[in-house]
């Protein structure tokens, strides 16, 4: 019996996370936007009983834990750094939950994804780590780097012919959020402002997450 490739195993795992969350977390790039998406084909939790599984009523703690895990998986942040984001969000003025969401959205890897230079945050992280990006004309290889309003993000000239970037940009225009601007011809994006809550399409209940860490 032939073994599955590491990529296929990883891909199946990412699809299971989306199905368990009951919504798209956009973990598999272009596949998430196609009819091959697991949510499109099997919109029910994974498990041996499939769509016939008896639904269980989650506890309040279970709801908070599930929402926290969903946000961590969505933005690809480990528990330690995620807890640090929550602490920083609590120190800032304003609504803590919205502050948390803003901190995660302003990560460089997420901005690269939102601009359409990649089809997933995992792919965006690789582009940043492999030094394919410039921030204000300077190389930055830290995915968690916090961008600021006014920053420009540019694909380095030698990387602009990469198929992953070309393919991502082909369908990027309609997905660019209002707090960012994209010049696909120049391979450049700009952070217009910090995102407001109504400008972020992530289907998460950030206040529930703050309650989880306040226990």
Secondary structure, 3 states (H helix, E strand, C coil): CCCCCHHHHHHHHHHHHHHHHCCCCCCCHHHHHCCCCHHHHCCCCCCCCHHHCCCCCCCHHHHHHHHHHHHHHHHCCCHHHHHHHHHHHHHCCCCHHHHHHHHHHCEHHHHHHHHCCCCCHHHHHHHHHCCCEEECCEECCCCCCECCCCCEEEECHHHCCCHHHHHHHHCCHHHCCCCEEEEHHHCEEEECCCCCHHHCCCCCCHHHHHHHHCC
